[in-house]
Amino acid sequence: MFNLSRLSAAGVAAAAVALGVAAPASAGAGPPTQPPQQVTATAPRMTGCAGVESTLAWLAAHDVPNVQCAEQRTQPTPAAVVSLAARAPDGVPQWCVDHAFDGWWATRTSACSVSDWFLRDYDTASQQVTGTMDFIVSAVGDMSTTASQFGHRMALRSYSRSGTAVGTAVWAMNDCWADCDLADDSFPQQPMTDGADVGGWATFISMSDSPGKVGGFESSITFLLTNPNFFTPGIFSTVTLPRGRCDNATPGAAGPGCVFPDYVPAWFVGRAALPAYARFVDASQAAGLPGALTRLTDAALVAQNDAKVCVGCAGYPVNTSDQGPATGGGTARTFRGCLVKGVPTGVTGPSGYSLCRLPAAENSRAAAALDAFYIDNRVIKADTFTVRVR
C-alpha cells in the first residue's frame, strides 16, 4: 500500500533516482471539511494474463496471431508513484492522491480511486510477450446533495510503453444500473502516449426525485484498449464505482439530492460555538454513551424521546436517533453541574441516556445545527452518523 501523503520526499527522490528521472514537486489543496474514508466497490473485471496465457496455443491453432491482457496491480511500481506525485490527473482531489493505490476512498459527495495497471501483448505462435504498457487509471464519482443528477469520470495515463504496445488507444462505455439513467457521456477513442492523460465522463439522472422516494445505484466505466496492428478488436476492463443513493426523503430538505451512503458523516460540535453543549456531549461519551448513532425520522418516536428529556435540558444520545432516551432504552444519568434533580451521577456504560440543563439559546442553536447537518449530508432513516466534539 502506498499513501502519497506519508511518502517521504526522500522516498520519492530515491524512486526517481532509481528510474533516472527528476524528483517531483508536491502539489495539491487542503483536505475536505469531512475527512475521506475508505469504502468498498465491486472488484474490477479484467482480461487476466494467466487466463490469456493458458489459451495461447489454442489461439495459434485457430489462426489468431496475437492477443492482449490487462490487469490492475495490487502494488504500484515505483514509476507509477513518481508519475502521480509529479502531476495529479486533472480534477482528482488531493485527498484522493494522498490515498492513491489503496482502493476506493470517499466523502459524502465524492468517491475516487487511483490504481496502477499493466497491458501485455502476446504473439500466439511463439507464446512470447511482444509489447507492454504500464498505466495509471483514476476514476472519480461526483454527487450533489441538492440535485438528482450525478456523474463520473476517468483518466488513463501511460507512463511506460514498449514493442507492439506502442500505438495502443483507448475508448470507453459508461453504464449505470438500478435507480438511474444515462443522461450524457463522452469517451471517444484516444491514443495513449506516455505522460498524457486521456479519458472521458458521463452524467446520470436518478429515478428517485419525487417526494418520499429513495433509490440506490452503481455506475461503471468499461474501457477498451485497442491496437490497430492486432487481429483482435481489443480487451475490455470494467471499473465500478462505490454504490450511490439519491433521495427526496430527507426531512427538511427542499428537494432531491445524492450521496455515497457508505461514507459515515460526522456532526462536529464546536467547543467555541456551543461550549456548554460540547461539554455535555464530551461527558456523555466519556461515560460510555455511543458516538455512532443511527437516524430516527418517525415523528411519533422522536416525540417519545422528547418526552424523556426534562424541560430546559438536552438529552444524549440525540432525540432524532434510534439510540435516543426512549427508543434506545435504559435509564437516565446526569453529571455534576447539570442541575438535574433526581437523576444519578457517576453512571457509566453504553446503555441509557444522559440529561443536562443548558442555556435555552445554546440548546436551540445545537438543535438547529444538527438539523442542518442532516440536510447537508442527506442523513435519512437508519443512516449511521457520528457525533464528535472539536
NORGI-V321544 format. One record per residue. N is the residue number from 1. NEAR is the number of other C-alpha atoms within 12 Angstrom. Layout:
N;NEAR / N;NEAR
This chain:
1;21 / 2;30 / 3;27 / 4;34 / 5;25 / 6;18 / 7;23 / 8;19 / 9;20 / 10;14 / 11;22 / 12;33 / 13;25 / 14;21 / 15;27 / 16;26 / 17;17 / 18;16 / 19;20 / 20;13 / 21;17 / 22;18 / 23;27 / 24;26 / 25;19 / 26;24 / 27;20 / 28;24 / 29;15 / 30;15 / 31;19 / 32;18 / 33;14 / 34;24 / 35;24 / 36;31 / 37;31 / 38;27 / 39;27 / 40;25 / 41;27 / 42;17 / 43;19 / 44;31 / 45;22 / 46;28 / 47;28 / 48;25 / 49;26 / 50;15 / 51;16 / 52;30 / 53;28 / 54;17 / 55;24 / 56;29 / 57;22 / 58;19 / 59;24 / 60;23 / 61;15 / 62;13 / 63;16 / 64;22 / 65;25 / 66;38 / 67;45 / 68;48 / 69;40 / 70;39 / 71;36 / 72;33 / 73;26 / 74;19 / 75;23 / 76;31 / 77;29 / 78;31 / 79;35 / 80;39 / 81;42 / 82;38 / 83;41 / 84;48 / 85;39 / 86;27 / 87;27 / 88;36 / 89;35 / 90;24 / 91;27 / 92;35 / 93;33 / 94;31 / 95;37 / 96;44 / 97;48 / 98;36 / 99;36 / 100;41 / 101;35 / 102;30 / 103;39 / 104;39 / 105;41 / 106;43 / 107;36 / 108;42 / 109;42 / 110;42 / 111;45 / 112;47 / 113;45 / 114;48 / 115;41 / 116;39 / 117;37 / 118;38 / 119;46 / 120;41 / 121;42 / 122;35 / 123;31 / 124;29 / 125;22 / 126;18 / 127;25 / 128;23 / 129;26 / 130;26 / 131;29 / 132;30 / 133;37 / 134;38 / 135;42 / 136;46 / 137;48 / 138;46 / 139;49 / 140;42 / 141;43 / 142;38 / 143;37 / 144;31 / 145;35 / 146;24 / 147;29 / 148;35 / 149;34 / 150;41 / 151;41 / 152;45 / 153;43 / 154;44 / 155;37 / 156;46 / 157;40 / 158;39 / 159;34 / 160;31 / 161;26 / 162;22 / 163;21 / 164;26 / 165;39 / 166;29 / 167;25 / 168;39 / 169;35 / 170;38 / 171;34 / 172;34 / 173;32 / 174;36 / 175;33 / 176;34 / 177;24 / 178;22 / 179;28 / 180;31 / 181;25 / 182;28 / 183;21 / 184;21 / 185;25 / 186;24 / 187;28 / 188;20 / 189;21 / 190;26 / 191;27 / 192;32 / 193;24 / 194;26 / 195;26 / 196;24 / 197;30 / 198;33 / 199;40 / 200;33 / 201;35 / 202;33 / 203;29 / 204;36 / 205;36 / 206;38 / 207;32 / 208;28 / 209;29 / 210;20 / 211;20 / 212;21 / 213;24 / 214;31 / 215;32 / 216;29 / 217;33 / 218;35 / 219;42 / 220;37 / 221;40 / 222;33 / 223;39 / 224;36 / 225;44 / 226;34 / 227;34 / 228;19 / 229;22 / 230;27 / 231;21 / 232;24 / 233;20 / 234;29 / 235;33 / 236;27 / 237;33 / 238;31 / 239;42 / 240;38 / 241;42 / 242;41 / 243;36 / 244;48 / 245;47 / 246;46 / 247;44 / 248;32 / 249;29 / 250;39 / 251;29 / 252;23 / 253;26 / 254;21 / 255;26 / 256;37 / 257;43 / 258;48 / 259;47 / 260;45 / 261;39 / 262;31 / 263;33 / 264;35 / 265;38 / 266;31 / 267;34 / 268;29 / 269;31 / 270;24 / 271;19 / 272;14 / 273;19 / 274;29 / 275;22 / 276;29 / 277;41 / 278;30 / 279;29 / 280;41 / 281;40 / 282;30 / 283;34 / 284;40 / 285;30 / 286;21 / 287;25 / 288;23 / 289;37 / 290;33 / 291;31 / 292;27 / 293;32 / 294;30 / 295;39 / 296;34 / 297;27 / 298;20 / 299;17 / 300;15 / 301;23 / 302;26 / 303;21 / 304;22 / 305;35 / 306;27 / 307;20 / 308;32 / 309;32 / 310;24 / 311;18 / 312;22 / 313;33 / 314;44 / 315;44 / 316;50 / 317;49 / 318;46 / 319;38 / 320;39 / 321;43 / 322;33 / 323;35 / 324;41 / 325;36 / 326;32 / 327;32 / 328;33 / 329;20 / 330;21 / 331;27 / 332;37 / 333;38 / 334;35 / 335;31 / 336;21 / 337;16 / 338;29 / 339;22 / 340;25 / 341;18 / 342;13 / 343;21 / 344;21 / 345;24 / 346;17 / 347;26 / 348;24 / 349;19 / 350;27 / 351;26 / 352;34 / 353;45 / 354;51 / 355;44 / 356;39 / 357;29 / 358;30 / 359;21 / 360;18 / 361;19 / 362;26 / 363;28 / 364;18 / 365;23 / 366;34 / 367;25 / 368;18 / 369;22 / 370;34 / 371;27 / 372;21 / 373;30 / 374;37 / 375;31 / 376;30 / 377;41 / 378;44 / 379;46 / 380;39 / 381;25 / 382;21 / 383;29 / 384;29 / 385;36 / 386;31 / 387;35 / 388;29 / 389;26 / 390;18
